[in-house]
Amino acid sequence: KLTVMRLLLLLVLLGVTWSRTEAVCDSTEIVNGRNRCIVKCGFGDKVCECAVGFEECELTLVTAEIKTSASYLVVGEKPNEVLRPGSNIYNINATTGEAFAIKSGVCGDYTNNSQHNCTEPNWVDGKNFKVVLTLNGVIPAPTVIVDEGATIIAHIQNTYFSQATSIHWHGLLQFNTPWMDGVGGITQCQLAPGTTFTHAFIADVPGTYWYHSHTGTQRADGLAGALVIRENDDTREQVRAAFANFGIGPYLDFPDRHTLVLGDWYRGTGDDDIYNLQFGFYENIPITQIPTSGDSAYSATSSYDGGEVGPIPFYSSLINGLGRHESVPYTASRLSEFTVQQGMLYRFRLVGAVSLYAQRFSIDGHNLITVATDGYFIEPIEEVQSIIIHSGERYDFFLNATAAVSNYIMRIETLEAVPECTGDAPFPSINNYAEAILHYEGAPGDNGIASTQYQSISQSSPKRDCTSGPKCNAVNCPFENFHPSYGIECTNVDKFKLLINTSASELPDAYPDANHLFFLNLNFEGEGTSPSINGRNFVLPPYPPQINRDLYEEYSNICNNSQNCSDTANSAKCICTHRIVLEYNKTVQLVVSSYGNFLTAHPMHVHGHTFQVLKIGYPDYYDRNGFVSQQNLDIQCDSSFNITPSAQCPVRQFTCTNPSWRNGDGPELNIQPNTPRKDTVIIPAGGYVVLNFKSDNPGVWFAHCHIEPHQIEGMVIFIDEAIEQQNPAFDELTMCQNYIFNSEEFYAKLQFDPNNAVMNKLSIFSLMASLLAFIFLF
């Protein structure tokens, strides 16, 4: 039976009518000889997909501040709709699972709100009732799907009441369009309320990407969505043939149905989290209440290597905007569902839209085949039980739907354990997780699974126990390996190989020249032990350097790696706009480390480039529990390591603001055409990663830890690449500026006489007329 189904699937995949999409354009145009598909994405639309075969894809995304569990009246026509508040608030009956209105409004009761053109509530975790930031009124933002090579024309309309914003297209190279990268204050002006910014750029490399706010903490409040670039026919055939060499394929690819956006969710807003991170979290009192000396502050949680992972208390996690807070009954929640047909092979996509917590993804009763990361196919890693997704990363996997027809739990779980440094592994998981449902056609719930069935599905779903039986395989661990007692072995990025080789023209060398080797240490240093790179806390400049170069150079507090930032006496000058400058078309090497007083793994993201991962240097680990015992000694810091092991609990007291190789040129490095490529990579606590790329994309590119609180507080640097070769921005993009007070001009303006305003204008016109007459006569 399965063989026949596979043959039928092969005929479909190789046939003229490729069944990958059902998208149609709302309208089409021919603009400058290019065919354009216009998609009118409206409020409540979870997918914005352009039809196949168009050279341009035009869509509109509208920001909206809304309350969770609320429905809003939609007024107007797409794409110029507006939301009207004062509508309904809904809840879910914990016994029946039915939604009902707890505040009546124009949208009526829940069963007929569609008759009034009202939005579906964003249920999120079923617990948290707060203001969230959305695009087109949905969490996550709509999944945008376009063809490889198409020009994306995305109109971002900011209708927020009081917040500026900017939208970054994460992983897109933006070749020749650096001012479209979407980093407010760096590549563009912040998009003020009531204004529109039109992004236009080429969807050049097919794969799984995403877009999100790059202003403040808006990403943590919901402003993020997936972006999928479909392979064209030639690329798809090349990929299909490459997988066939491994005995894999054909496969079905439905990005509108099988893209999972993983998120974390918090009690307060993103801004609340930043300030509480500085002063402490008090979980047992209201978020607005002043703590007393009798209230206990939250203590950060740790991972399986002893590194800190939870400086902010876990609240909930979401899969495609839905999840369940631990205090909410299954019946009173809503979970995402993903449908497959038995016997088929499917491509799924994971997007790490989390702001803080890494998530370990798995599907009960199924193994995964990891096939791509950050837009690049890799040689398949089979028999995988879990994939770990860090903030900013994307991973694609194949799912062989050969299990019994039933419903299975898809789960994400944080890497928080209950470690005790004086004890022996294994340590129990804290068990912070979220769930979704993998539904086989023919199982109960073909028309939608009732929430009254969630708990029984969860209880009967066959979760894998890695401590008994064969060992589990986890892809992309933030440490070299789990302690053997956990029964989990890691396959990390340094073991990946590209499925399709990098071309010779794109491949950097293994070793750069001395001017293009940069050591970047991500840790918490300075007087306030705040997030930094090489002890420098990044602050945004007063003018975006990509579009206001002269003013940026004149008014910014620019720093590089020449300042001494190893002691608190220099703290003030080490709070600065930190940058490195690159010459054009050179091999660039970033040695990114996580050394210092705090043990934390950091996901490092570089805009404008993908980089080859040449090496990961791991620390040493204790045999008894897998904790970091000694930072990797390949790198020398500006002060000697002072690590005093005490009953398997190392004490670290050193800074690392000016790192370098300890022994001359460092370890031996090698680069091959199949060396893995990424745009976001995890830096192990106490270790380092060597990243190489070519400086062939002139522009101003952000590079930062993708954990949102770390980035906001200063763990950032920007790359000023090939300044003379940068493509100038449109004049209209350079309009944002500071007002610098000038007393002489100010007091001159006070002399303005409104009564003479008309005469003054007439006098100017008369003078101009006289000049024109003079020029004409002579």
Secondary structure, 3 states (H helix, E strand, C coil): CHHHHHHHHHHHHHCCCCCCCCCCCCEEEEECCEEEEEECCCCCCCEEECCCCCCEEEEEEEEEEEECCEEEEEECCCCCCEEEEEEEEEEECCCCCCEEEEECCCCCCHHHHHHHCECCCCCECCCCCCEEEEECCECCEEEEEEECCCEEEEEEECCCCCCCECEEEECCCCCCCHHHCCCECCCECCECCCCEEEEEEECCCCEEEEEEECCCCHHHHCCEEEEEEECCHHHHHHHHHHHHCCCCCCCEECCCCCEEEEEEECCCCHHHHHHHHHHCCCCCCCCCCCCCCCCCCCCCEECCCCCEEECCCCCEEEECCECCCCCCCHHHCCCCEEEECCCCEEEEEEEECCCCCCEEEEECCCCEEEEEECCEEEEEEEEECEEEECCCCEEEEEEECCCCCCEEEEEEEECCECCCCCCCCCCCECCCEEEEEEEECCCCCCCCCCHHHHHHHHHHCCCCCCCCCCCEEEECCCCCCCCHHHCEEEECHHHCCECCCCCCCCCCCCCCCHHHEEEEEEEEECCCCEEEECCEEECCCCCCCCCCHHHHHHHCCEECCCCCCCCHHHCHHHEEEEEEEECCCCEEEEEEECCCCCCCCEEEEECCCCEEEEEEECCEECCCCCCEEECCCCEECCCCCCEECCCCCCEECCCCCCCEECCCCCCCCCCCCCCCEECEEEECCCCEEEEEEECCCCEEEEEEECCHHHHHCCCEEEEEECHHHCCCCCHHHHCCCCCCCCHHHHHHHCCCCHHHHHHHHHHHHHHHHHHHHHHHHC
